[in-house]
Amino acid sequence: MADRARLGRIARDARLNRYTPEALARRERRRQLEALLAEHKRNDDKADIPHHFLRGKKVKHVYVTAEQHAELTAGSLSVLAHDGYHYLLAPEIAERAHALAPDAFLFRNDPGGAPRSAEAVDDVPDDIVW
C-alpha cells in the first residue's frame, strides 16, 4: 500500500515538474534551436569529402562537398555538434545556436589565428612523413 502511494506521488511530482518555469524555458530554447538548425543547416546528402576536426582528444569528421570544405578551411562555415549530429552552419548562425545550447560542441576554423607554438611542432615525431 505504501509503495503504491509513493509511486503515485512520484508520478504526480513528475507531471508538476513538467510545467515549472525552468522546464518551460528549456523546452522553448530547444524548440528555437531545432527551428534554427532546420532552417539554416547546410548539410548536403551528396557530400563525400570527410572534413576532420578535433573534439577534445578525439578526431571527428563530417562529410562535406568541395565548396563546403573550402568554406570550412576559410572559416566562413562552422560545425555544431548537437544530439549526435554535426550541423554545417554559417558562423553567426552557429554562434546563435551555441547560445541556445551551450552544451553543444562548436568547431570554428580561424585562418587568421595565432600561429602554432614551437612546442606544438616539437610534439610531432621526426620520423613522420607528411
C-alpha positions in Angstrom: 0.0 0.0 0.0 2.8 2.4 0.9 4.6 1.6 -2.3 1.5 2.4 -4.4 1.1 5.8 -2.6 4.8 6.5 -3.1 4.6 5.7 -6.8 1.5 7.9 -7.1 3.4 10.8 -5.5 6.4 10.3 -7.8 4.1 10.3 -10.9 2.3 13.4 -9.7 5.6 15.2 -9.0 6.8 14.4 -12.5 3.7 15.8 -14.0 4.0 19.0 -12.0 7.7 19.4 -12.8 7.0 19.4 -16.5 5.4 22.8 -16.1 8.0 24.6 -13.9 9.3 27.9 -15.4 12.8 26.3 -15.8 11.4 23.4 -17.7 9.3 25.6 -19.9 12.3 27.8 -20.7 14.4 24.7 -21.6 11.6 23.5 -23.9 11.3 26.9 -25.6 15.1 27.1 -26.1 15.1 23.6 -27.6 12.2 24.5 -29.9 14.1 27.6 -31.0 17.3 25.7 -31.6 15.5 23.0 -33.6 13.8 25.6 -35.8 17.2 27.5 -36.3 19.0 24.3 -37.2 16.3 23.1 -39.6 16.2 26.5 -41.4 19.9 27.2 -41.6 21.7 23.9 -41.8 23.8 23.5 -44.9 24.5 19.7 -44.8 24.4 18.0 -48.2 23.3 14.4 -48.5 25.6 14.0 -51.5 28.7 15.2 -49.7 31.6 12.7 -49.9 34.7 14.5 -48.7 35.4 13.9 -45.0 36.4 17.1 -43.1 38.3 16.1 -39.9 38.4 18.2 -36.7 39.3 17.7 -33.1 36.6 17.4 -30.4 38.6 17.2 -27.1 41.1 14.5 -27.7 39.1 12.7 -30.4 39.2 13.2 -34.2 35.7 13.6 -35.6 34.6 14.1 -39.2 31.7 15.4 -41.1 31.2 14.8 -44.8 31.2 17.9 -47.0 31.2 19.0 -50.6 34.3 20.5 -52.2 32.8 24.0 -51.8 31.9 23.4 -48.2 35.4 22.1 -47.5 36.9 25.3 -48.9 34.4 27.4 -46.7 35.3 25.4 -43.6 39.0 25.9 -44.2 38.5 29.7 -44.8 36.4 30.0 -41.6 33.2 31.0 -43.4 31.4 27.8 -42.3 31.2 26.2 -38.8 30.3 22.8 -37.4 27.9 22.5 -34.5 27.6 19.0 -32.9 24.3 18.6 -31.1 22.3 15.4 -30.2 24.8 13.2 -32.1 24.6 15.1 -35.4 27.0 17.5 -37.0 25.4 20.6 -38.5 27.2 22.8 -41.0 26.2 26.4 -40.3 27.3 30.0 -41.1 29.5 31.3 -38.2 26.9 33.8 -37.0 24.1 31.2 -37.0 26.4 28.7 -35.2 27.0 31.3 -32.5 23.3 31.9 -32.1 22.7 28.1 -31.9 25.5 27.7 -29.4 24.0 30.4 -27.2 20.7 28.4 -27.2 22.5 25.1 -26.4 25.8 25.9 -24.5 26.4 22.1 -24.1 26.7 21.7 -27.9 30.2 21.5 -29.4 31.1 24.3 -31.8 34.0 24.0 -34.2 35.3 27.2 -35.9 38.3 27.4 -38.1 40.3 30.6 -37.5 42.5 31.0 -40.6 43.9 34.3 -39.3 44.6 32.9 -35.8 47.8 32.9 -33.9 50.5 30.6 -35.4 51.1 27.3 -33.6 53.6 27.4 -30.9 57.1 25.8 -31.3 56.1 23.3 -28.6 53.2 22.0 -30.7 55.6 21.4 -33.7 58.1 19.7 -31.4 55.4 17.2 -30.3 55.4 15.7 -33.8 57.9 12.8 -34.1 60.7 13.4 -36.7 60.0 10.1 -38.5 56.5 11.1 -39.6 56.3 11.9 -43.3 53.7 14.4 -44.3 
